[in-house]
């Protein structure tokens, strides 16, 4: 990988060969630099003139549009930021050659050159970090808009649920999770906005997650509670436990056990279908969304609710709502989303730490001196697309490094160093065939993150367990890691 050490070696080689160049070559390089600067100034002037012309025509022209058009001009590539920095630095190196060819460079000149090299690498780190931050604002605006639309939808569904006088789960406030709501999604064009919708038991019911393998799946048992006492009476509700079945059947809607459960367990597929029907039948919210700003379409899904929200501007946003049940008062939930690698019965729910991860990252974001952490996440997850590595693996690596590296070391000027740390950490984990889940048995979790006792006492869960069991998969992973390094080089410098 081209990192800080590689850049330093490049400039070292430049210092070694610059004395072999004659004055004519240096003069030509200065002329070339002057020509590039002149052409860049001319292009800037042309872009300003175009912008002024478009403004007079009262059309919406942004710098992004102007730059997109300018990219077709070959001169723009010559004046690309990194290339210009490199040319300037090389010319500075060549211009500082000794008066006499073959003479040695003084120690003071060497020290000055090393300081300049370090300054250049710092500028390069800042340039690369800023180049990968362009999508953060757009993702933030879109995610906040999506969150507001989903909140309106949930409120309307909850009202309909209450008016029906049925015994269905109560819908809690939606929680945006994942790379889109953390503003570092590598898929800026067509991201999927994922939200968790907490489910609370209806009147006279309670949710009891059964203890299972915390790293995998569990079931949620639904039990009936006595509502005979005055303190627990809700309107004219009859107690499911102490009233005859005939009376209950005649005067009250069926319990949750007879609607969204299979046996005594909450069924993820039945829950998803119930909510999808609730959205489709809610004419009021659909009319409201349509009249204000968008058109909502429910998409097929077995264990979640997927919708396409088309904004009035023409942008279509894909939204996936997964239903979750909270474990106690913690930030860990059981999710209706099934694991992708195995078949899961409809009554199994998967443990998710997505909300805890979001809280942890935003806790780090608030303490960061700038947005370099966002740039690292964005760039690293971009290069894993199409490989056997998931963005979750890269995010786990970054979270481990955040717990060991001082936050002051995540500045833009340290951008290349942190990228090197991420790749080295991932290589060590691949060689050891072990990458521990961040929240299992980790004693370095901030107190702001609430974990259930079972997770605090749990043994480390190895995300690379499959590599330890399959030598062929491990060899493939090592080859793909080399591909990641090549991709990173390409993303940084091309």
DAQUI-V411535 format. One line per field, one symbol per residue. ss: DSSP state (2 for helix, 1 for strand, 0 for the rest). psi: psi as a letter, one per 30 degrees, with the letter a starting at -180 (. if undefined). burial: # if it has 16 or more other ideal C-beta (glycine too) atoms within 10 Angstrom, else .. Layout:
BEGIN
ss = ???
psi = ???
burial = ???
END
This chain:
BEGIN
ss = 00022222222222222222002222222222222222222222222222222222000000222222220002222200222222222222222000000000002222222222222222222222222000022222222222222222222222222220000001111111100000000000000111111111000011111000000011111111000002220000000000002222222000022200110011022222222222222022222222220111111000001111111000011111111111000000111000000000000111110222222222222220000222222222222000000022222222222200002222022222222222222222222200010000000000000000222220000100222220222222222222222222222220
psi = kjaeeeeeeefeeeeeffffklfeeeeeeeeeeeeeeeeeeeeeeeeeeeeeeeefghljkleeeeeeefffkfeeeegkeeeeeeeeeeeeeefgllekkfllkleeeeeeeeeeeeeeeeeeeeeeeefgfffeeeeeeeeeeeeeeeeeeeeeeeeeeeffglilkkklkkjklafeffggkfieeilkjkkkjkkkklkglkkjkkkajffcllljkkkklkgelefgkjbgkkkffglkeeeeeefklllffgegljbgkkkeeeeeeeeeeeeefieeeeeeeefeflkkkklkkegajklkjjlfffkkkkkkjkklkkjbglgklkkfklkfflkklfgkkkkkgeeeeeeeefeeeffkfageeeeeeeeefeffkglfklfeeeeeeeeeeeffkkffghlefgeeeeeeeeeeeeeeeeefhkjkkefjgkfgklffjkkkeeeefllkjjfgefeffjeeeeeeeeefeeeeeeeeeeeef.
burial = ####..#...#..##..#.......#..#...#..#......#...#..................#...#.....#.##....#.##.###.##..#...............#...#..#######.###.##.##..#..##.###.##..##.##..##....####.#..#############....#.#######.#####.#.#....##.######.#..#.........####...........##.###.###...#####.######.##..#..##.##....#.#....#.#####.##......###########..#########.....#.################..#.....###############..#.#.############.......##############.###.##..#.######.#..#...#.##..#..#..####..#......#..#..##..##.##..##..
END
